[in-house]
Amino acid sequence: MLDAAGIFAGLPLQAPGPFYTTPSVVEEVKDENSRRILERSATLGRLKVRSPSQGFMEEARRVASELGVEVSLSHTDVEVLALALELRASSLDVVVVTDDYMLQNASTYAGLRFMSVKTLGIRGVRRYEVYCPACGYKPSEPVSESCPRCGHSLARRPKA
Ligand SMILES: [Zn+2]
């Protein structure tokens, strides 16, 4: 169960899942990097976007009001919580992945497990670039194993 932070971190590309999220989370995701992650995860079939049913939305709102946090939880947070409750009711093993303290708190209160993206130690999708360690040449197109300029073997390094 992912909120926007989990998508931003590229979780669905790093583990087979399946991961679930809600339509409002998808709407919140606007930056180009996260959009690309959404598209790729959809292609891989690892991320399912689902709306919680009305009954579980009410259940999630009840949890929020019992905690006195109904004003602190956004509509998206409530939706995430509701879908997590619904998935658990269909006996799935649900973990809510979020960095939002209010949502972590509400999940714990509802008896759901949560994990924060930060503690998972994931800091976004890493990109690599190919370069020649001998002459510093950086091919703009993917090329063969050796440097077209000096013949040295090419290497890979994380892109800054
Ligand atoms: Zn070279």
py3Dmol code that shows the C-alpha trace and the ligand (Angstrom):
import py3Dmol

protein = """\
ATOM      1  CA  MET A   1       0.000   0.000   0.000  1.00  0.00           C
ATOM      2  CA  LEU A   2       1.820   3.110  -1.183  1.00  0.00           C
ATOM      3  CA  ASP A   3       1.315   6.817  -0.858  1.00  0.00           C
ATOM      4  CA  ALA A   4       3.116   9.339  -3.056  1.00  0.00           C
ATOM      5  CA  ALA A   5       6.434   8.958  -1.187  1.00  0.00           C
ATOM      6  CA  GLY A   6       6.601   5.269  -2.053  1.00  0.00           C
ATOM      7  CA  ILE A   7       6.026   5.978  -5.709  1.00  0.00           C
ATOM      8  CA  PHE A   8       8.576   8.779  -5.718  1.00  0.00           C
ATOM      9  CA  ALA A   9      11.121   6.347  -4.249  1.00  0.00           C
ATOM     10  CA  GLY A  10      10.443   3.911  -7.089  1.00  0.00           C
ATOM     11  CA  LEU A  11       9.391   1.020  -4.825  1.00  0.00           C
ATOM     12  CA  PRO A  12       7.312  -0.792  -7.486  1.00  0.00           C
ATOM     13  CA  LEU A  13      10.382  -0.972  -9.699  1.00  0.00           C
ATOM     14  CA  GLN A  14      12.546  -2.461  -6.972  1.00  0.00           C
ATOM     15  CA  ALA A  15      10.382  -5.312  -5.729  1.00  0.00           C
ATOM     16  CA  PRO A  16       7.799  -7.511  -7.456  1.00  0.00           C
ATOM     17  CA  GLY A  17       4.920  -6.397  -5.245  1.00  0.00           C
ATOM     18  CA  PRO A  18       2.045  -6.266  -5.981  1.00  0.00           C
ATOM     19  CA  PHE A  19       1.777  -2.704  -4.731  1.00  0.00           C
ATOM     20  CA  TYR A  20      -1.493  -0.879  -4.349  1.00  0.00           C
ATOM     21  CA  THR A  21      -2.290   2.773  -4.411  1.00  0.00           C
ATOM     22  CA  THR A  22      -5.343   4.985  -4.857  1.00  0.00           C
ATOM     23  CA  PRO A  23      -6.529   7.372  -7.595  1.00  0.00           C
ATOM     24  CA  SER A  24      -5.894  10.493  -5.451  1.00  0.00           C
ATOM     25  CA  VAL A  25      -2.277   9.419  -4.854  1.00  0.00           C
ATOM     26  CA  VAL A  26      -1.828   9.067  -8.607  1.00  0.00           C
ATOM     27  CA  GLU A  27      -3.347  12.539  -9.073  1.00  0.00           C
ATOM     28  CA  GLU A  28      -0.918  13.995  -6.524  1.00  0.00           C
ATOM     29  CA  VAL A  29       2.066  12.583  -8.369  1.00  0.00           C
ATOM     30  CA  LYS A  30       3.068  15.319 -10.768  1.00  0.00           C
ATOM     31  CA  ASP A  31       6.835  15.342 -11.130  1.00  0.00           C
ATOM     32  CA  GLU A  32       8.292  13.771 -14.220  1.00  0.00           C
ATOM     33  CA  ASN A  33      10.361  11.156 -12.394  1.00  0.00           C
ATOM     34  CA  SER A  34       7.361   9.798 -10.465  1.00  0.00           C
ATOM     35  CA  ARG A  35       5.202   9.857 -13.594  1.00  0.00           C
ATOM     36  CA  ARG A  36       7.754   7.670 -15.352  1.00  0.00           C
ATOM     37  CA  ILE A  37       7.814   5.297 -12.376  1.00  0.00           C
ATOM     38  CA  LEU A  38       3.994   5.078 -12.525  1.00  0.00           C
ATOM     39  CA  GLU A  39       4.052   4.242 -16.224  1.00  0.00           C
ATOM     40  CA  ARG A  40       6.768   1.603 -15.901  1.00  0.00           C
ATOM     41  CA  SER A  41       5.112  -0.038 -12.879  1.00  0.00           C
ATOM     42  CA  ALA A  42       1.815  -0.161 -14.741  1.00  0.00           C
ATOM     43  CA  THR A  43       3.542  -1.835 -17.689  1.00  0.00           C
ATOM     44  CA  LEU A  44       5.161  -4.366 -15.357  1.00  0.00           C
ATOM     45  CA  GLY A  45       1.791  -4.957 -13.666  1.00  0.00           C
ATOM     46  CA  ARG A  46       3.275  -4.272 -10.230  1.00  0.00           C
ATOM     47  CA  LEU A  47       1.160  -1.340  -9.212  1.00  0.00           C
ATOM     48  CA  LYS A  48      -2.601  -1.589  -8.901  1.00  0.00           C
ATOM     49  CA  VAL A  49      -4.625   1.579  -8.613  1.00  0.00           C
ATOM     50  CA  ARG A  50      -7.865   0.956  -6.766  1.00  0.00           C
ATOM     51  CA  SER A  51     -10.571   3.031  -5.113  1.00  0.00           C
ATOM     52  CA  PRO A  52     -11.677   1.873  -1.689  1.00  0.00           C
ATOM     53  CA  SER A  53     -15.362   1.113  -1.313  1.00  0.00           C
ATOM     54  CA  GLN A  54     -17.655   3.589   0.415  1.00  0.00           C
ATOM     55  CA  GLY A  55     -17.907   1.353   3.476  1.00  0.00           C
ATOM     56  CA  PHE A  56     -14.164   1.365   4.055  1.00  0.00           C
ATOM     57  CA  MET A  57     -13.979   5.121   3.443  1.00  0.00           C
ATOM     58  CA  GLU A  58     -16.447   5.486   6.317  1.00  0.00           C
ATOM     59  CA  GLU A  59     -14.405   3.080   8.427  1.00  0.00           C
ATOM     60  CA  ALA A  60     -11.244   5.129   7.751  1.00  0.00           C
ATOM     61  CA  ARG A  61     -13.054   8.369   8.615  1.00  0.00           C
ATOM     62  CA  ARG A  62     -14.252   6.778  11.845  1.00  0.00           C
ATOM     63  CA  VAL A  63     -10.648   5.820  12.716  1.00  0.00           C
ATOM     64  CA  ALA A  64      -9.544   9.410  11.980  1.00  0.00           C
ATOM     65  CA  SER A  65     -12.266  10.928  14.120  1.00  0.00           C
ATOM     66  CA  GLU A  66     -11.617   8.538  17.018  1.00  0.00           C
ATOM     67  CA  LEU A  67      -8.012   9.700  16.903  1.00  0.00           C
ATOM     68  CA  GLY A  68      -9.099  13.327  16.611  1.00  0.00           C
ATOM     69  CA  VAL A  69      -7.098  13.740  13.431  1.00  0.00           C
ATOM     70  CA  GLU A  70      -9.848  14.091  10.841  1.00  0.00           C
ATOM     71  CA  VAL A  71      -8.670  17.633  10.074  1.00  0.00           C
ATOM     72  CA  SER A  72      -5.010  16.603   9.852  1.00  0.00           C
ATOM     73  CA  LEU A  73      -5.532  13.717   7.454  1.00  0.00           C
ATOM     74  CA  SER A  74      -5.953  14.727   3.832  1.00  0.00           C
ATOM     75  CA  HIS A  75      -8.569  13.125   1.603  1.00  0.00           C
ATOM     76  CA  THR A  76      -5.698  11.169   0.033  1.00  0.00           C
ATOM     77  CA  ASP A  77      -4.529   9.902   3.433  1.00  0.00           C
ATOM     78  CA  VAL A  78      -8.051   8.737   4.286  1.00  0.00           C
ATOM     79  CA  GLU A  79      -8.304   6.995   0.923  1.00  0.00           C
ATOM     80  CA  VAL A  80      -4.976   5.220   1.460  1.00  0.00           C
ATOM     81  CA  LEU A  81      -6.047   4.135   4.928  1.00  0.00           C
ATOM     82  CA  ALA A  82      -9.430   2.960   3.611  1.00  0.00           C
ATOM     83  CA  LEU A  83      -7.900   0.857   0.847  1.00  0.00           C
ATOM     84  CA  ALA A  84      -5.405  -0.639   3.311  1.00  0.00           C
ATOM     85  CA  LEU A  85      -8.298  -1.664   5.579  1.00  0.00           C
ATOM     86  CA  GLU A  86     -10.202  -3.094   2.632  1.00  0.00           C
ATOM     87  CA  LEU A  87      -7.211  -5.125   1.417  1.00  0.00           C
ATOM     88  CA  ARG A  88      -6.643  -6.470   4.903  1.00  0.00           C
ATOM     89  CA  ALA A  89     -10.305  -7.477   5.085  1.00  0.00           C
ATOM     90  CA  SER A  90      -9.723  -9.603   1.985  1.00  0.00           C
ATOM     91  CA  SER A  91      -6.918 -11.265   4.036  1.00  0.00           C
ATOM     92  CA  LEU A  92      -3.995  -9.697   2.244  1.00  0.00           C
ATOM     93  CA  ASP A  93      -0.873  -8.990   4.281  1.00  0.00           C
ATOM     94  CA  VAL A  94      -0.860  -5.204   4.131  1.00  0.00           C
ATOM     95  CA  VAL A  95       1.960  -2.802   4.943  1.00  0.00           C
ATOM     96  CA  VAL A  96       1.279   0.914   4.568  1.00  0.00           C
ATOM     97  CA  VAL A  97       4.354   2.630   3.150  1.00  0.00           C
ATOM     98  CA  THR A  98       4.321   6.318   4.028  1.00  0.00           C
ATOM     99  CA  ASP A  99       6.501   9.072   5.461  1.00  0.00           C
ATOM    100  CA  ASP A 100       3.437  10.968   6.662  1.00  0.00           C
ATOM    101  CA  TYR A 101       3.433  10.888  10.451  1.00  0.00           C
ATOM    102  CA  MET A 102      -0.355  11.305  10.754  1.00  0.00           C
ATOM    103  CA  LEU A 103      -0.972   8.426   8.372  1.00  0.00           C
ATOM    104  CA  GLN A 104       1.560   6.233  10.223  1.00  0.00           C
ATOM    105  CA  ASN A 105      -0.209   7.035  13.445  1.00  0.00           C
ATOM    106  CA  ALA A 106      -3.674   6.281  12.047  1.00  0.00           C
ATOM    107  CA  SER A 107      -2.407   3.016  10.501  1.00  0.00           C
ATOM    108  CA  THR A 108      -0.997   1.853  13.828  1.00  0.00           C
ATOM    109  CA  TYR A 109      -4.255   2.766  15.552  1.00  0.00           C
ATOM    110  CA  ALA A 110      -6.203   0.722  12.984  1.00  0.00           C
ATOM    111  CA  GLY A 111      -3.889  -2.241  13.639  1.00  0.00           C
ATOM    112  CA  LEU A 112      -2.080  -1.964  10.304  1.00  0.00           C
ATOM    113  CA  ARG A 113       1.666  -2.243   9.923  1.00  0.00           C
ATOM    114  CA  PHE A 114       3.502   0.660   8.355  1.00  0.00           C
ATOM    115  CA  MET A 115       6.976   1.353   7.084  1.00  0.00           C
ATOM    116  CA  SER A 116       8.499   4.663   6.190  1.00  0.00           C
ATOM    117  CA  VAL A 117      10.265   5.118   2.899  1.00  0.00           C
ATOM    118  CA  LYS A 118      13.210   6.683   4.738  1.00  0.00           C
ATOM    119  CA  THR A 119      13.731   3.695   7.020  1.00  0.00           C
ATOM    120  CA  LEU A 120      13.578   1.419   3.998  1.00  0.00           C
ATOM    121  CA  GLY A 121      16.751   3.254   3.033  1.00  0.00           C
ATOM    122  CA  ILE A 122      15.648   3.946  -0.508  1.00  0.00           C
ATOM    123  CA  ARG A 123      16.583   7.299  -1.917  1.00  0.00           C
ATOM    124  CA  GLY A 124      15.053   7.361  -5.335  1.00  0.00           C
ATOM    125  CA  VAL A 125      15.883   5.539  -8.502  1.00  0.00           C
ATOM    126  CA  ARG A 126      19.546   5.597  -9.280  1.00  0.00           C
ATOM    127  CA  ARG A 127      20.718   6.316 -12.777  1.00  0.00           C
ATOM    128  CA  TYR A 128      24.014   5.305 -14.264  1.00  0.00           C
ATOM    129  CA  GLU A 129      26.180   6.729 -16.950  1.00  0.00           C
ATOM    130  CA  VAL A 130      28.726   4.946 -19.118  1.00  0.00           C
ATOM    131  CA  TYR A 131      32.153   6.536 -19.367  1.00  0.00           C
ATOM    132  CA  CYS A 132      35.738   5.727 -20.290  1.00  0.00           C
ATOM    133  CA  PRO A 133      38.015   5.645 -17.241  1.00  0.00           C
ATOM    134  CA  ALA A 134      41.091   6.192 -19.449  1.00  0.00           C
ATOM    135  CA  CYS A 135      40.198   9.253 -21.532  1.00  0.00           C
ATOM    136  CA  GLY A 136      36.949  10.401 -19.924  1.00  0.00           C
ATOM    137  CA  TYR A 137      34.885   9.972 -23.097  1.00  0.00           C
ATOM    138  CA  LYS A 138      31.127   9.713 -22.483  1.00  0.00           C
ATOM    139  CA  PRO A 139      29.207   8.133 -25.338  1.00  0.00           C
ATOM    140  CA  SER A 140      25.817   9.769 -25.896  1.00  0.00           C
ATOM    141  CA  GLU A 141      24.362   6.564 -27.378  1.00  0.00           C
ATOM    142  CA  PRO A 142      24.744   3.082 -25.914  1.00  0.00           C
ATOM    143  CA  VAL A 143      27.878   1.656 -27.509  1.00  0.00           C
ATOM    144  CA  SER A 144      29.962  -1.524 -27.365  1.00  0.00           C
ATOM    145  CA  GLU A 145      32.160  -2.574 -24.450  1.00  0.00           C
ATOM    146  CA  SER A 146      35.162  -0.476 -25.441  1.00  0.00           C
ATOM    147  CA  CYS A 147      35.813   3.226 -25.909  1.00  0.00           C
ATOM    148  CA  PRO A 148      35.428   4.318 -29.547  1.00  0.00           C
ATOM    149  CA  ARG A 149      38.174   6.890 -28.970  1.00  0.00           C
ATOM    150  CA  CYS A 150      40.969   5.000 -27.183  1.00  0.00           C
ATOM    151  CA  GLY A 151      39.844   1.379 -27.043  1.00  0.00           C
ATOM    152  CA  HIS A 152      39.847   1.132 -23.239  1.00  0.00           C
ATOM    153  CA  SER A 153      36.963  -0.814 -21.627  1.00  0.00           C
ATOM    154  CA  LEU A 154      34.038   1.394 -20.659  1.00  0.00           C
ATOM    155  CA  ALA A 155      32.766   1.531 -17.077  1.00  0.00           C
ATOM    156  CA  ARG A 156      29.572   2.551 -15.318  1.00  0.00           C
ATOM    157  CA  ARG A 157      29.126   5.032 -12.475  1.00  0.00           C
ATOM    158  CA  PRO A 158      26.097   6.428 -10.648  1.00  0.00           C
ATOM    159  CA  LYS A 159      24.970   9.618 -12.301  1.00  0.00           C
ATOM    160  CA  ALA A 160      25.113  12.680 -10.038  1.00  0.00           C
TER     161      ALA A 160
END
"""
ligand_1 = """\
1
ZN
Zn 38.694 6.238 -23.956
"""
view = py3Dmol.view(width=600, height=400)
view.addModel(protein, "pdb")
view.setStyle({"model": 0}, {"cartoon": {"style": "trace"}})
view.addModel(ligand_1, "xyz")
view.setStyle({"model": 1}, {"stick": {}})
view.zoomTo()
view.show()
